[in-house]
Amino acid sequence: MIHGVNGLDVHILEAGYKSPGRPLALLLHGFPDLAYGWRHLIPILADAGYHVVAPDQRGFGRTTGWVNGYDVPLAPFRLLNMTRDALGLVSALGYRRTTMLVGHDFGSPVAAYCALARPDVFPSVVLMSAPFPGPPAFPFNTADSETAPAQPNNDSQKLAAALAALDPPREYYQQYLSTREANDDLWHPPQGLHAFLRAFFYVKSGDWPGNKPHPLKARTATEFAQMPTYYVMELGKTMSQTVGPFHPSAAEIAACKWLTEPELGVYVEEYDRTGFQGALQAYRVFSDPELNAELRLFSGRTIDVPSLFVGGKSDWGTYAAPGALELMTTKAATRVAGVELIDGAGHWVQQEQPDRLGRLLLAFIKEAGGADHTNP
């Protein structure tokens, strides 16, 4: 436990801490993951000479200091406050900078804003499974325009209405995860938490043969409807009802070396204890224009440190925000070293293919010049 970090007591998993002076690798997980999701990668990076630190992010696991509940203020879960959590943790650990910063899933936008806001502390960044399309921008060159600048956009509401009008009616998963009912649905599913999480991890992995992702042409209901139901759900179904039919067989579970039954048991134990509301707050923040207004402070800013995007070849996350990957590589980040899609992995790249990921990360940091940042 690292106490007093931006109002939190942060629970971390770490390795390589016994040798002073090692460069820092900071790993930020997503939903519904934990610091534990990096368990296969942590020793690989420690063996390569890093002090590796993976925190339970605000709202997750054993990190405390955040308030649980649906009706609590959401401001502490704003993206920039979670960016401050990461900055505060680096400082608390006695480092002036990271040498490696990796963010997966929801940890990806946190890592992106770390690199955007404080390139002096985060001199390189790896974004996994969620490309960064850039910060929201102010309207440009509107002073002489006869018409008022566009009001806050209601694209999400329009998309929700169009998805609901499909046959069968559909609903984007982020909209479902923002509802009051979502926490209870996930926490107390009819099949039990263990069976629900097993199906959820399986259906989003490279093990499920139904994952054949491809870019979507536009942010429209008909394009979104091409995604599996765990992304674009059947309206009125809970997530546990959505993934239940895809529960893997006993043979598939026995063959799953990246998430054994005892390892899944760690997730079950943690989420059984905490519920999911803390982890879900970020989705509610995404849909609240007021809580995202401050991101326009970075209007027009780009990520100018070396960056890398990594996804699984079987992960729809790469394309779930149409155009985001192209925006990242052409506009939002100016020094993209590459886009790496790893064979044999779905959404949980660091669990499914940690050796391949480790090699990619170490090669990227060497190329980025990070090997020189050895002093804390």
Sequence and secondary structure as in RCSB ss.txt:
>XXXX:A:sequence
MIHGVNGLDVHILEAGYKSPGRPLALLLHGFPDLAYGWRHLIPILADAGYHVVAPDQRGFGRTTGWVNGYDVPLA
PFRLLNMTRDALGLVSALGYRRTTMLVGHDFGSPVAAYCALARPDVFPSVVLMSAPFPGPPAFPFNTADSETAPA
QPNNDSQKLAAALAALDPPREYYQQYLSTREANDDLWHPPQGLHAFLRAFFYVKSGDWPGNKPHPLKARTATEFA
QMPTYYVMELGKTMSQTVGPFHPSAAEIAACKWLTEPELGVYVEEYDRTGFQGALQAYRVFSDPELNAELRLFSG
RTIDVPSLFVGGKSDWGTYAAPGALELMTTKAATRVAGVELIDGAGHWVQQEQPDRLGRLLLAFIKEAGGADHTN
P
>XXXX:A:secstr
 EEEETTEEE EEEESTTSTT  EEEEE  TT  GGGGTTHHHHHHHTT EEEEE  TTSTT BSS  SSSS SG
GGSHHHHHHHHHHHHHHTT S  SEEEEETTHHHHHHHHHHH TTT   EEEESS          S TT SS   
 S  HHHHHHHHHHTSSS EEEHHHHHTSTTHHHHHHS TT HHHHHHHHHHHTSTTSTT      SSSSHHHHT
TS TTTEEETT  HHHHHGGG   HHHHHH SSS HHHHHHHHHHHHHH SHHHHHHHHHHT HHHHGGGGGGTT
  B S EEEEEETT GGGTSSTTHHHHIIIIIBS EEEEEEETT SS HHHHSHHHHHHHHHHHHHHHTGGG   
 
